[in-house]
Amino acid sequence: MPLIAEKQMRIALIIDADNAPADKIDEVLTELSTLGVINVRRAYGNWTKGALSGWQDRLLEFAIRPVQQFDYSKRKNASDMAMTVDAMELLYNDRPDAFGIVSSDADFTPLVMHLRAKGAAVFGFGAAQTPKPFVNACSRFLYLEALGSTEPEAEAEAAALGGEAAASAREDAESAAPGVPGRPARLRVPSAELRQDSRLMTLLRDAAQAVQDETGWAMVGAVGSQIANKASFDPRNYGYATLTKLLAATQAFEMRDEGSSRVAVRDKRLTRAATR
């Protein structure tokens, strides 16, 4: 009996070139390619501006279609409106399974909410200063600073600073707000800061509680699915490659079967309550 190929998600990628760095598009495409096939690739901007000259090689390299949009008024680009109109046309005519939106502009929040209401997933990519309403509206949002970064690189940079300068850089990174990649995103948020992030801890604990079995153990895969149904979330925004590593870093959960596909967690508060 012949094998039936699994249907891949069809993704439409729209890029606000006026508000996105060209040097991160490779990583964005790599990320989306793990989720499905990127059938539509468009970048919007006023290409007559010298500020967008760095995009040319990227557009050609990755077969991204440039869409010209002149500025109709000073200090306000019209790319976001053009992107919104095209996204709606794609939604109702081409019906992609998901959209990738690269921008740090909160004006896209209503669009994202509408796309999701019509059944399309939305994967957002933007800078650390992206307003929270846009971040939270997405199915998943990943900070551009968290893409393509590794901790060994960060250690090499810190070592290159030498002596007190390196120590100062580490202290500055550790004192930044948890989960916000204003620090170099490749530096992990320390365990103490993770536990002080009440919103994060509530999200993790509530998700684990919702899918736990009668003994309190919850499969990490199920925890991730529960979080995805509730909020825009990616552990890499905290400097951790996987949800398992983030859960372990909080030191608030017991771990079982680590390193396997059946890794599970249990809230340590349950264990303490049982021993009283």
Summary of the structure (lengths in Angstrom):
residues: 276
radius of gyration: 20.9
end to end distance: 57.9
largest distance: 70.0
contacts: 830
relative contact order: 0.09
helix: 50%
strand: 18%
